[in-house]
Amino acid sequence: MMTSLKMLVTGDSARIIGFDKSGSAYRKKLLAMGLTPGTTFTITRYAPMGDPVEIKLRGFSLSLRKNEASVLMIEKL
């Protein structure tokens, strides 16, 4: 079932299934950072105000701002 990153809590895992059409400006940047369809990741932590969110994927940690993260179409594992 498709969900958004803001619906996940620390420790949840998810898989990237694609990108929202409205986020074409971020798509190339996210792909370059390793956020490709099929990639699984885990929510490591949220900043106190909720922005940014830190995820762990492919052996490294990555921080994403809300507007960048909202482009990701994901499914919770």
mmCIF file of the N, C-alpha and C atoms, coordinates in Angstrom:
data_MODEL
# 
_entry.id   MODEL 
# 
loop_
_atom_site.group_PDB 
_atom_site.id 
_atom_site.type_symbol 
_atom_site.label_atom_id 
_atom_site.label_alt_id 
_atom_site.label_comp_id 
_atom_site.label_asym_id 
_atom_site.label_entity_id 
_atom_site.label_seq_id 
_atom_site.pdbx_PDB_ins_code 
_atom_site.Cartn_x 
_atom_site.Cartn_y 
_atom_site.Cartn_z 
_atom_site.occupancy 
_atom_site.B_iso_or_equiv 
_atom_site.pdbx_formal_charge 
_atom_site.auth_seq_id 
_atom_site.auth_comp_id 
_atom_site.auth_asym_id 
_atom_site.auth_atom_id 
_atom_site.pdbx_PDB_model_num 
ATOM 1   N N  . MET A 1 1  ? 0.832  -1.169 0.000   1.00 0.00 ? 1  MET A N  1 
ATOM 2   C CA . MET A 1 1  ? 0.000  0.000  0.000   1.00 0.00 ? 1  MET A CA 1 
ATOM 3   C C  . MET A 1 1  ? 0.889  1.249  0.000   1.00 0.00 ? 1  MET A C  1 
ATOM 4   N N  . MET A 1 2  ? 0.610  2.179  -0.885  1.00 0.00 ? 2  MET A N  1 
ATOM 5   C CA . MET A 1 2  ? 1.414  3.389  -1.009  1.00 0.00 ? 2  MET A CA 1 
ATOM 6   C C  . MET A 1 2  ? 1.122  4.331  0.160   1.00 0.00 ? 2  MET A C  1 
ATOM 7   N N  . THR A 1 3  ? 2.186  4.950  0.662   1.00 0.00 ? 3  THR A N  1 
ATOM 8   C CA . THR A 1 3  ? 2.062  5.895  1.769   1.00 0.00 ? 3  THR A CA 1 
ATOM 9   C C  . THR A 1 3  ? 3.083  7.012  1.565   1.00 0.00 ? 3  THR A C  1 
ATOM 10  N N  . SER A 1 4  ? 3.118  7.959  2.495   1.00 0.00 ? 4  SER A N  1 
ATOM 11  C CA . SER A 1 4  ? 4.101  9.037  2.408   1.00 0.00 ? 4  SER A CA 1 
ATOM 12  C C  . SER A 1 4  ? 5.081  8.909  3.569   1.00 0.00 ? 4  SER A C  1 
ATOM 13  N N  . LEU A 1 5  ? 6.216  9.528  3.411   1.00 0.00 ? 5  LEU A N  1 
ATOM 14  C CA . LEU A 1 5  ? 7.266  9.456  4.421   1.00 0.00 ? 5  LEU A CA 1 
ATOM 15  C C  . LEU A 1 5  ? 6.807  10.019 5.765   1.00 0.00 ? 5  LEU A C  1 
ATOM 16  N N  . LYS A 1 6  ? 5.959  11.034 5.749   1.00 0.00 ? 6  LYS A N  1 
ATOM 17  C CA . LYS A 1 6  ? 5.519  11.647 7.004   1.00 0.00 ? 6  LYS A CA 1 
ATOM 18  C C  . LYS A 1 6  ? 4.606  10.730 7.823   1.00 0.00 ? 6  LYS A C  1 
ATOM 19  N N  . MET A 1 7  ? 4.103  9.653  7.226   1.00 0.00 ? 7  MET A N  1 
ATOM 20  C CA . MET A 1 7  ? 3.246  8.707  7.928   1.00 0.00 ? 7  MET A CA 1 
ATOM 21  C C  . MET A 1 7  ? 4.056  7.627  8.660   1.00 0.00 ? 7  MET A C  1 
ATOM 22  N N  . LEU A 1 8  ? 5.367  7.604  8.442   1.00 0.00 ? 8  LEU A N  1 
ATOM 23  C CA . LEU A 1 8  ? 6.223  6.602  9.067   1.00 0.00 ? 8  LEU A CA 1 
ATOM 24  C C  . LEU A 1 8  ? 6.827  7.139  10.360  1.00 0.00 ? 8  LEU A C  1 
ATOM 25  N N  . VAL A 1 9  ? 7.143  6.237  11.267  1.00 0.00 ? 9  VAL A N  1 
ATOM 26  C CA . VAL A 1 9  ? 7.782  6.624  12.521  1.00 0.00 ? 9  VAL A CA 1 
ATOM 27  C C  . VAL A 1 9  ? 9.199  6.065  12.548  1.00 0.00 ? 9  VAL A C  1 
ATOM 28  N N  . THR A 1 10 ? 10.001 6.562  13.476  1.00 0.00 ? 10 THR A N  1 
ATOM 29  C CA . THR A 1 10 ? 11.378 6.100  13.620  1.00 0.00 ? 10 THR A CA 1 
ATOM 30  C C  . THR A 1 10 ? 11.415 4.581  13.768  1.00 0.00 ? 10 THR A C  1 
ATOM 31  N N  . GLY A 1 11 ? 12.277 3.944  12.967  1.00 0.00 ? 11 GLY A N  1 
ATOM 32  C CA . GLY A 1 11 ? 12.410 2.492  12.995  1.00 0.00 ? 11 GLY A CA 1 
ATOM 33  C C  . GLY A 1 11 ? 11.636 1.783  11.898  1.00 0.00 ? 11 GLY A C  1 
ATOM 34  N N  . ASP A 1 12 ? 10.669 2.469  11.272  1.00 0.00 ? 12 ASP A N  1 
ATOM 35  C CA . ASP A 1 12 ? 9.900  1.867  10.174  1.00 0.00 ? 12 ASP A CA 1 
ATOM 36  C C  . ASP A 1 12 ? 10.777 1.703  8.939   1.00 0.00 ? 12 ASP A C  1 
ATOM 37  N N  . SER A 1 13 ? 10.488 0.665  8.167   1.00 0.00 ? 13 SER A N  1 
ATOM 38  C CA . SER A 1 13 ? 11.178 0.437  6.899   1.00 0.00 ? 13 SER A CA 1 
ATOM 39  C C  . SER A 1 13 ? 10.186 0.574  5.759   1.00 0.00 ? 13 SER A C  1 
ATOM 40  N N  . ALA A 1 14 ? 10.687 0.999  4.611   1.00 0.00 ? 14 ALA A N  1 
ATOM 41  C CA . ALA A 1 14 ? 9.838  1.188  3.436   1.00 0.00 ? 14 ALA A CA 1 
ATOM 42  C C  . ALA A 1 14 ? 10.650 0.946  2.172   1.00 0.00 ? 14 ALA A C  1 
ATOM 43  N N  . ARG A 1 15 ? 9.933  0.811  1.062   1.00 0.00 ? 15 ARG A N  1 
ATOM 44  C CA . ARG A 1 15 ? 10.556 0.615  -0.251  1.00 0.00 ? 15 ARG A CA 1 
ATOM 45  C C  . ARG A 1 15 ? 10.083 1.732  -1.177  1.00 0.00 ? 15 ARG A C  1 
ATOM 46  N N  . ILE A 1 16 ? 10.999 2.268  -1.944  1.00 0.00 ? 16 ILE A N  1 
ATOM 47  C CA . ILE A 1 16 ? 10.665 3.306  -2.913  1.00 0.00 ? 16 ILE A CA 1 
ATOM 48  C C  . ILE A 1 16 ? 10.023 2.632  -4.122  1.00 0.00 ? 16 ILE A C  1 
ATOM 49  N N  . ILE A 1 17 ? 8.842  3.125  -4.519  1.00 0.00 ? 17 ILE A N  1 
ATOM 50  C CA . ILE A 1 17 ? 8.181  2.548  -5.685  1.00 0.00 ? 17 ILE A CA 1 
ATOM 51  C C  . ILE A 1 17 ? 8.138  3.517  -6.864  1.00 0.00 ? 17 ILE A C  1 
ATOM 52  N N  . GLY A 1 18 ? 8.495  4.765  -6.628  1.00 0.00 ? 18 GLY A N  1 
ATOM 53  C CA . GLY A 1 18 ? 8.517  5.728  -7.726  1.00 0.00 ? 18 GLY A CA 1 
ATOM 54  C C  . GLY A 1 18 ? 8.581  7.157  -7.212  1.00 0.00 ? 18 GLY A C  1 
ATOM 55  N N  . PHE A 1 19 ? 8.287  8.077  -8.130  1.00 0.00 ? 19 PHE A N  1 
ATOM 56  C CA . PHE A 1 19 ? 8.343  9.501  -7.810  1.00 0.00 ? 19 PHE A CA 1 
ATOM 57  C C  . PHE A 1 19 ? 7.058  10.177 -8.259  1.00 0.00 ? 19 PHE A C  1 
ATOM 58  N N  . ASP A 1 20 ? 6.610  11.148 -7.480  1.00 0.00 ? 20 ASP A N  1 
ATOM 59  C CA . ASP A 1 20 ? 5.433  11.928 -7.827  1.00 0.00 ? 20 ASP A CA 1 
ATOM 60  C C  . ASP A 1 20 ? 5.751  12.803 -9.043  1.00 0.00 ? 20 ASP A C  1 
ATOM 61  N N  . LYS A 1 21 ? 4.809  12.933 -9.938  1.00 0.00 ? 21 LYS A N  1 
ATOM 62  C CA . LYS A 1 21 ? 5.018  13.710 -11.170 1.00 0.00 ? 21 LYS A CA 1 
ATOM 63  C C  . LYS A 1 21 ? 5.313  15.182 -10.878 1.00 0.00 ? 21 LYS A C  1 
ATOM 64  N N  . SER A 1 22 ? 4.766  15.712 -9.780  1.00 0.00 ? 22 SER A N  1 
ATOM 65  C CA . SER A 1 22 ? 4.968  17.128 -9.461  1.00 0.00 ? 22 SER A CA 1 
ATOM 66  C C  . SER A 1 22 ? 6.391  17.424 -8.987  1.00 0.00 ? 22 SER A C  1 
ATOM 67  N N  . GLY A 1 23 ? 7.172  16.392 -8.686  1.00 0.00 ? 23 GLY A N  1 
ATOM 68  C CA . GLY A 1 23 ? 8.514  16.591 -8.152  1.00 0.00 ? 23 GLY A CA 1 
ATOM 69  C C  . GLY A 1 23 ? 9.633  16.397 -9.145  1.00 0.00 ? 23 GLY A C  1 
ATOM 70  N N  . SER A 1 24 ? 9.403  16.721 -10.395 1.00 0.00 ? 24 SER A N  1 
ATOM 71  C CA . SER A 1 24 ? 10.429 16.491 -11.421 1.00 0.00 ? 24 SER A CA 1 
ATOM 72  C C  . SER A 1 24 ? 11.718 17.256 -11.144 1.00 0.00 ? 24 SER A C  1 
ATOM 73  N N  . ALA A 1 25 ? 11.628 18.369 -10.425 1.00 0.00 ? 25 ALA A N  1 
ATOM 74  C CA . ALA A 1 25 ? 12.825 19.148 -10.105 1.00 0.00 ? 25 ALA A CA 1 
ATOM 75  C C  . ALA A 1 25 ? 13.758 18.384 -9.168  1.00 0.00 ? 25 ALA A C  1 
ATOM 76  N N  . TYR A 1 26 ? 13.198 17.559 -8.298  1.00 0.00 ? 26 TYR A N  1 
ATOM 77  C CA . TYR A 1 26 ? 13.999 16.802 -7.340  1.00 0.00 ? 26 TYR A CA 1 
ATOM 78  C C  . TYR A 1 26 ? 14.347 15.396 -7.814  1.00 0.00 ? 26 TYR A C  1 
ATOM 79  N N  . ARG A 1 27 ? 13.636 14.899 -8.809  1.00 0.00 ? 27 ARG A N  1 
ATOM 80  C CA . ARG A 1 27 ? 13.797 13.501 -9.232  1.00 0.00 ? 27 ARG A CA 1 
ATOM 81  C C  . ARG A 1 27 ? 15.249 13.153 -9.548  1.00 0.00 ? 27 ARG A C  1 
ATOM 82  N N  . LYS A 1 28 ? 15.888 13.953 -10.362 1.00 0.00 ? 28 LYS A N  1 
ATOM 83  C CA . LYS A 1 28 ? 17.264 13.680 -10.769 1.00 0.00 ? 28 LYS A CA 1 
ATOM 84  C C  . LYS A 1 28 ? 18.211 13.705 -9.563  1.00 0.00 ? 28 LYS A C  1 
ATOM 85  N N  . LYS A 1 29 ? 17.993 14.653 -8.671  1.00 0.00 ? 29 LYS A N  1 
ATOM 86  C CA . LYS A 1 29 ? 18.815 14.773 -7.463  1.00 0.00 ? 29 LYS A CA 1 
ATOM 87  C C  . LYS A 1 29 ? 18.645 13.537 -6.576  1.00 0.00 ? 29 LYS A C  1 
ATOM 88  N N  . LEU A 1 30 ? 17.406 13.103 -6.382  1.00 0.00 ? 30 LEU A N  1 
ATOM 89  C CA . LEU A 1 30 ? 17.141 11.936 -5.550  1.00 0.00 ? 30 LEU A CA 1 
ATOM 90  C C  . LEU A 1 30 ? 17.724 10.669 -6.162  1.00 0.00 ? 30 LEU A C  1 
ATOM 91  N N  . LEU A 1 31 ? 17.619 10.520 -7.470  1.00 0.00 ? 31 LEU A N  1 
ATOM 92  C CA . LEU A 1 31 ? 18.210 9.366  -8.143  1.00 0.00 ? 31 LEU A CA 1 
ATOM 93  C C  . LEU A 1 31 ? 19.724 9.352  -7.961  1.00 0.00 ? 31 LEU A C  1 
ATOM 94  N N  . ALA A 1 32 ? 20.359 10.515 -8.052  1.00 0.00 ? 32 ALA A N  1 
ATOM 95  C CA . ALA A 1 32 ? 21.810 10.618 -7.891  1.00 0.00 ? 32 ALA A CA 1 
ATOM 96  C C  . ALA A 1 32 ? 22.248 10.255 -6.470  1.00 0.00 ? 32 ALA A C  1 
ATOM 97  N N  . MET A 1 33 ? 21.351 10.449 -5.488  1.00 0.00 ? 33 MET A N  1 
ATOM 98  C CA . MET A 1 33 ? 21.666 10.118 -4.103  1.00 0.00 ? 33 MET A CA 1 
ATOM 99  C C  . MET A 1 33 ? 21.388 8.653  -3.783  1.00 0.00 ? 33 MET A C  1 
ATOM 100 N N  . GLY A 1 34 ? 20.944 7.880  -4.771  1.00 0.00 ? 34 GLY A N  1 
ATOM 101 C CA . GLY A 1 34 ? 20.714 6.451  -4.554  1.00 0.00 ? 34 GLY A CA 1 
ATOM 102 C C  . GLY A 1 34 ? 19.286 6.077  -4.238  1.00 0.00 ? 34 GLY A C  1 
ATOM 103 N N  . LEU A 1 35 ? 18.367 7.029  -4.319  1.00 0.00 ? 35 LEU A N  1 
ATOM 104 C CA . LEU A 1 35 ? 16.963 6.757  -4.039  1.00 0.00 ? 35 LEU A CA 1 
ATOM 105 C C  . LEU A 1 35 ? 16.263 6.285  -5.320  1.00 0.00 ? 35 LEU A C  1 
ATOM 106 N N  . THR A 1 36 ? 16.573 5.076  -5.713  1.00 0.00 ? 36 THR A N  1 
ATOM 107 C CA . THR A 1 36 ? 16.017 4.504  -6.938  1.00 0.00 ? 36 THR A CA 1 
ATOM 108 C C  . THR A 1 36 ? 14.853 3.578  -6.601  1.00 0.00 ? 36 THR A C  1 
ATOM 109 N N  . PRO A 1 37 ? 13.911 3.401  -7.532  1.00 0.00 ? 37 PRO A N  1 
ATOM 110 C CA . PRO A 1 37 ? 12.796 2.481  -7.279  1.00 0.00 ? 37 PRO A CA 1 
ATOM 111 C C  . PRO A 1 37 ? 13.303 1.086  -6.896  1.00 0.00 ? 37 PRO A C  1 
ATOM 112 N N  . GLY A 1 38 ? 12.689 0.508  -5.870  1.00 0.00 ? 38 GLY A N  1 
ATOM 113 C CA . GLY A 1 38 ? 13.086 -0.801 -5.378  1.00 0.00 ? 38 GLY A CA 1 
ATOM 114 C C  . GLY A 1 38 ? 14.020 -0.745 -4.181  1.00 0.00 ? 38 GLY A C  1 
ATOM 115 N N  . THR A 1 39 ? 14.590 0.419  -3.918  1.00 0.00 ? 39 THR A N  1 
ATOM 116 C CA . THR A 1 39 ? 15.512 0.580  -2.787  1.00 0.00 ? 39 THR A CA 1 
ATOM 117 C C  . THR A 1 39 ? 14.728 0.591  -1.475  1.00 0.00 ? 39 THR A C  1 
ATOM 118 N N  . THR A 1 40 ? 15.209 -0.154 -0.491  1.00 0.00 ? 40 THR A N  1 
ATOM 119 C CA . THR A 1 40 ? 14.581 -0.144 0.835   1.00 0.00 ? 40 THR A CA 1 
ATOM 120 C C  . THR A 1 40 ? 15.388 0.762  1.760   1.00 0.00 ? 40 THR A C  1 
ATOM 121 N N  . PHE A 1 41 ? 14.706 1.348  2.720   1.00 0.00 ? 41 PHE A N  1 
ATOM 122 C CA . PHE A 1 41 ? 15.365 2.235  3.673   1.00 0.00 ? 41 PHE A CA 1 
ATOM 123 C C  . PHE A 1 41 ? 14.652 2.160  5.006   1.00 0.00 ? 41 PHE A C  1 
ATOM 124 N N  . THR A 1 42 ? 15.309 2.684  6.037   1.00 0.00 ? 42 THR A N  1 
ATOM 125 C CA . THR A 1 42 ? 14.758 2.729  7.391   1.00 0.00 ? 42 THR A CA 1 
ATOM 126 C C  . THR A 1 42 ? 14.797 4.163  7.891   1.00 0.00 ? 42 THR A C  1 
ATOM 127 N N  . ILE A 1 43 ? 13.738 4.588  8.565   1.00 0.00 ? 43 ILE A N  1 
ATOM 128 C CA . ILE A 1 43 ? 13.707 5.914  9.179   1.00 0.00 ? 43 ILE A CA 1 
ATOM 129 C C  . ILE A 1 43 ? 14.602 5.877  10.410  1.00 0.00 ? 43 ILE A C  1 
ATOM 130 N N  . THR A 1 44 ? 15.644 6.696  10.425  1.00 0.00 ? 44 THR A N  1 
ATOM 131 C CA . THR A 1 44 ? 16.572 6.747  11.553  1.00 0.00 ? 44 THR A CA 1 
ATOM 132 C C  . THR A 1 44 ? 16.090 7.732  12.608  1.00 0.00 ? 44 THR A C  1 
ATOM 133 N N  . ARG A 1 45 ? 15.733 8.937  12.175  1.00 0.00 ? 45 ARG A N  1 
ATOM 134 C CA . ARG A 1 45 ? 15.239 9.948  13.115  1.00 0.00 ? 45 ARG A CA 1 
ATOM 135 C C  . ARG A 1 45 ? 14.633 11.132 12.372  1.00 0.00 ? 45 ARG A C  1 
ATOM 136 N N  . TYR A 1 46 ? 13.832 11.860 13.110  1.00 0.00 ? 46 TYR A N  1 
ATOM 137 C CA . TYR A 1 46 ? 13.241 13.113 12.636  1.00 0.00 ? 46 TYR A CA 1 
ATOM 138 C C  . TYR A 1 46 ? 13.842 14.245 13.451  1.00 0.00 ? 46 TYR A C  1 
ATOM 139 N N  . ALA A 1 47 ? 14.044 15.385 12.839  1.00 0.00 ? 47 ALA A N  1 
ATOM 140 C CA . ALA A 1 47 ? 14.481 16.569 13.572  1.00 0.00 ? 47 ALA A CA 1 
ATOM 141 C C  . ALA A 1 47 ? 13.336 17.011 14.493  1.00 0.00 ? 47 ALA A C  1 
ATOM 142 N N  . PRO A 1 48 ? 13.612 17.780 15.542  1.00 0.00 ? 48 PRO A N  1 
ATOM 143 C CA . PRO A 1 48 ? 12.563 18.185 16.485  1.00 0.00 ? 48 PRO A CA 1 
ATOM 144 C C  . PRO A 1 48 ? 11.334 18.834 15.835  1.00 0.00 ? 48 PRO A C  1 
ATOM 145 N N  . MET A 1 49 ? 11.521 19.590 14.792  1.00 0.00 ? 49 MET A N  1 
ATOM 146 C CA . MET A 1 49 ? 10.390 20.229 14.113  1.00 0.00 ? 49 MET A CA 1 
ATOM 147 C C  . MET A 1 49 ? 9.908  19.389 12.926  1.00 0.00 ? 49 MET A C  1 
ATOM 148 N N  . GLY A 1 50 ? 10.465 18.195 12.750  1.00 0.00 ? 50 GLY A N  1 
ATOM 149 C CA . GLY A 1 50 ? 10.028 17.292 11.687  1.00 0.00 ? 50 GLY A CA 1 
ATOM 150 C C  . GLY A 1 50 ? 10.740 17.478 10.363  1.00 0.00 ? 50 GLY A C  1 
ATOM 151 N N  . ASP A 1 51 ? 11.624 18.428 10.274  1.00 0.00 ? 51 ASP A N  1 
ATOM 152 C CA . ASP A 1 51 ? 12.326 18.696 9.024   1.00 0.00 ? 51 ASP A CA 1 
ATOM 153 C C  . ASP A 1 51 ? 13.781 19.007 9.328   1.00 0.00 ? 51 ASP A C  1 
ATOM 154 N N  . PRO A 1 52 ? 14.744 18.255 8.868   1.00 0.00 ? 52 PRO A N  1 
ATOM 155 C CA . PRO A 1 52 ? 14.644 17.137 7.924   1.00 0.00 ? 52 PRO A CA 1 
ATOM 156 C C  . PRO A 1 52 ? 14.418 15.795 8.609   1.00 0.00 ? 52 PRO A C  1 
ATOM 157 N N  . VAL A 1 53 ? 14.302 14.766 7.789   1.00 0.00 ? 53 VAL A N  1 
ATOM 158 C CA . VAL A 1 53 ? 14.185 13.393 8.252   1.00 0.00 ? 53 VAL A CA 1 
ATOM 159 C C  . VAL A 1 53 ? 15.456 12.668 7.812   1.00 0.00 ? 53 VAL A C  1 
ATOM 160 N N  . GLU A 1 54 ? 15.972 11.803 8.674   1.00 0.00 ? 54 GLU A N  1 
ATOM 161 C CA . GLU A 1 54 ? 17.173 11.040 8.332   1.00 0.00 ? 54 GLU A CA 1 
ATOM 162 C C  . GLU A 1 54 ? 16.768 9.596  8.042   1.00 0.00 ? 54 GLU A C  1 
ATOM 163 N N  . ILE A 1 55 ? 17.234 9.083  6.904   1.00 0.00 ? 55 ILE A N  1 
ATOM 164 C CA . ILE A 1 55 ? 16.970 7.696  6.544   1.00 0.00 ? 55 ILE A CA 1 
ATOM 165 C C  . ILE A 1 55 ? 18.288 6.964  6.338   1.00 0.00 ? 55 ILE A C  1 
ATOM 166 N N  . LYS A 1 56 ? 18.255 5.654  6.506   1.00 0.00 ? 56 LYS A N  1 
ATOM 167 C CA . LYS A 1 56 ? 19.444 4.838  6.276   1.00 0.00 ? 56 LYS A CA 1 
ATOM 168 C C  . LYS A 1 56 ? 19.147 3.907  5.111   1.00 0.00 ? 56 LYS A C  1 
ATOM 169 N N  . LEU A 1 57 ? 20.010 3.970  4.102   1.00 0.00 ? 57 LEU A N  1 
ATOM 170 C CA . LEU A 1 57 ? 19.871 3.121  2.931   1.00 0.00 ? 57 LEU A CA 1 
ATOM 171 C C  . LEU A 1 57 ? 21.238 2.825  2.353   1.00 0.00 ? 57 LEU A C  1 
ATOM 172 N N  . ARG A 1 58 ? 21.376 1.672  1.749   1.00 0.00 ? 58 ARG A N  1 
ATOM 173 C CA . ARG A 1 58 ? 22.618 1.276  1.088   1.00 0.00 ? 58 ARG A CA 1 
ATOM 174 C C  . ARG A 1 58 ? 23.872 1.485  1.945   1.00 0.00 ? 58 ARG A C  1 
ATOM 175 N N  . GLY A 1 59 ? 23.730 1.370  3.274   1.00 0.00 ? 59 GLY A N  1 
ATOM 176 C CA . GLY A 1 59 ? 24.879 1.477  4.160   1.00 0.00 ? 59 GLY A CA 1 
ATOM 177 C C  . GLY A 1 59 ? 25.277 2.889  4.557   1.00 0.00 ? 59 GLY A C  1 
ATOM 178 N N  . PHE A 1 60 ? 24.470 3.882  4.238   1.00 0.00 ? 60 PHE A N  1 
ATOM 179 C CA . PHE A 1 60 ? 24.778 5.249  4.664   1.00 0.00 ? 60 PHE A CA 1 
ATOM 180 C C  . PHE A 1 60 ? 23.513 5.963  5.114   1.00 0.00 ? 60 PHE A C  1 
ATOM 181 N N  . SER A 1 61 ? 23.691 7.056  5.829   1.00 0.00 ? 61 SER A N  1 
ATOM 182 C CA . SER A 1 61 ? 22.566 7.866  6.297   1.00 0.00 ? 61 SER A CA 1 
ATOM 183 C C  . SER A 1 61 ? 22.404 9.078  5.402   1.00 0.00 ? 61 SER A C  1 
ATOM 184 N N  . LEU A 1 62 ? 21.162 9.459  5.180   1.00 0.00 ? 62 LEU A N  1 
ATOM 185 C CA . LEU A 1 62 ? 20.846 10.565 4.284   1.00 0.00 ? 62 LEU A CA 1 
ATOM 186 C C  . LEU A 1 62 ? 19.747 11.402 4.920   1.00 0.00 ? 62 LEU A C  1 
ATOM 187 N N  . SER A 1 63 ? 19.915 12.715 4.925   1.00 0.00 ? 63 SER A N  1 
ATOM 188 C CA . SER A 1 63 ? 18.891 13.617 5.446   1.00 0.00 ? 63 SER A CA 1 
ATOM 189 C C  . SER A 1 63 ? 18.146 14.253 4.282   1.00 0.00 ? 63 SER A C  1 
ATOM 190 N N  . LEU A 1 64 ? 16.817 14.241 4.368   1.00 0.00 ? 64 LEU A N  1 
ATOM 191 C CA . LEU A 1 64 ? 15.965 14.822 3.329   1.00 0.00 ? 64 LEU A CA 1 
ATOM 192 C C  . LEU A 1 64 ? 15.044 15.860 3.944   1.00 0.00 ? 64 LEU A C  1 
ATOM 193 N N  . ARG A 1 65 ? 14.863 16.951 3.250   1.00 0.00 ? 65 ARG A N  1 
ATOM 194 C CA . ARG A 1 65 ? 13.894 17.957 3.672   1.00 0.00 ? 65 ARG A CA 1 
ATOM 195 C C  . ARG A 1 65 ? 12.496 17.471 3.296   1.00 0.00 ? 65 ARG A C  1 
ATOM 196 N N  . LYS A 1 66 ? 11.484 18.040 3.939   1.00 0.00 ? 66 LYS A N  1 
ATOM 197 C CA . LYS A 1 66 ? 10.102 17.620 3.704   1.00 0.00 ? 66 LYS A CA 1 
ATOM 198 C C  . LYS A 1 66 ? 9.710  17.712 2.230   1.00 0.00 ? 66 LYS A C  1 
ATOM 199 N N  . ASN A 1 67 ? 10.082 18.821 1.579   1.00 0.00 ? 67 ASN A N  1 
ATOM 200 C CA . ASN A 1 67 ? 9.674  18.995 0.186   1.00 0.00 ? 67 ASN A CA 1 
ATOM 201 C C  . ASN A 1 67 ? 10.357 17.983 -0.736  1.00 0.00 ? 67 ASN A C  1 
ATOM 202 N N  . GLU A 1 68 ? 11.580 17.581 -0.420  1.00 0.00 ? 68 GLU A N  1 
ATOM 203 C CA . GLU A 1 68 ? 12.256 16.551 -1.207  1.00 0.00 ? 68 GLU A CA 1 
ATOM 204 C C  . GLU A 1 68 ? 11.628 15.183 -0.924  1.00 0.00 ? 68 GLU A C  1 
ATOM 205 N N  . ALA A 1 69 ? 11.378 14.894 0.336   1.00 0.00 ? 69 ALA A N  1 
ATOM 206 C CA . ALA A 1 69 ? 10.826 13.601 0.736   1.00 0.00 ? 69 ALA A CA 1 
ATOM 207 C C  . ALA A 1 69 ? 9.400  13.408 0.216   1.00 0.00 ? 69 ALA A C  1 
ATOM 208 N N  . SER A 1 70 ? 8.657  14.488 0.055   1.00 0.00 ? 70 SER A N  1 
ATOM 209 C CA . SER A 1 70 ? 7.267  14.374 -0.408  1.00 0.00 ? 70 SER A CA 1 
ATOM 210 C C  . SER A 1 70 ? 7.166  13.887 -1.851  1.00 0.00 ? 70 SER A C  1 
ATOM 211 N N  . VAL A 1 71 ? 8.255  13.959 -2.597  1.00 0.00 ? 71 VAL A N  1 
ATOM 212 C CA . VAL A 1 71 ? 8.285  13.506 -3.984  1.00 0.00 ? 71 VAL A CA 1 
ATOM 213 C C  . VAL A 1 71 ? 8.306  11.982 -4.072  1.00 0.00 ? 71 VAL A C  1 
ATOM 214 N N  . LEU A 1 72 ? 8.811  11.329 -3.019  1.00 0.00 ? 72 LEU A N  1 
ATOM 215 C CA . LEU A 1 72 ? 8.947  9.871  -3.027  1.00 0.00 ? 72 LEU A CA 1 
ATOM 216 C C  . LEU A 1 72 ? 7.601  9.185  -2.860  1.00 0.00 ? 72 LEU A C  1 
ATOM 217 N N  . MET A 1 73 ? 7.343  8.198  -3.703  1.00 0.00 ? 73 MET A N  1 
ATOM 218 C CA . MET A 1 73 ? 6.187  7.317  -3.552  1.00 0.00 ? 73 MET A CA 1 
ATOM 219 C C  . MET A 1 73 ? 6.734  6.035  -2.944  1.00 0.00 ? 73 MET A C  1 
ATOM 220 N N  . ILE A 1 74 ? 6.254  5.680  -1.748  1.00 0.00 ? 74 ILE A N  1 
ATOM 221 C CA . ILE A 1 74 ? 6.827  4.551  -1.022  1.00 0.00 ? 74 ILE A CA 1 
ATOM 222 C C  . ILE A 1 74 ? 5.739  3.602  -0.541  1.00 0.00 ? 74 ILE A C  1 
ATOM 223 N N  . GLU A 1 75 ? 6.171  2.383  -0.180  1.00 0.00 ? 75 GLU A N  1 
ATOM 224 C CA . GLU A 1 75 ? 5.276  1.432  0.467   1.00 0.00 ? 75 GLU A CA 1 
ATOM 225 C C  . GLU A 1 75 ? 5.958  0.954  1.740   1.00 0.00 ? 75 GLU A C  1 
ATOM 226 N N  . LYS A 1 76 ? 5.196  0.890  2.819   1.00 0.00 ? 76 LYS A N  1 
ATOM 227 C CA . LYS A 1 76 ? 5.726  0.454  4.110   1.00 0.00 ? 76 LYS A CA 1 
ATOM 228 C C  . LYS A 1 76 ? 5.943  -1.057 4.082   1.00 0.00 ? 76 LYS A C  1 
ATOM 229 N N  . LEU A 1 77 ? 7.054  -1.490 4.663   1.00 0.00 ? 77 LEU A N  1 
ATOM 230 C CA . LEU A 1 77 ? 7.361  -2.917 4.735   1.00 0.00 ? 77 LEU A CA 1 
ATOM 231 C C  . LEU A 1 77 ? 6.980  -3.487 6.085   1.00 0.00 ? 77 LEU A C  1 
# 
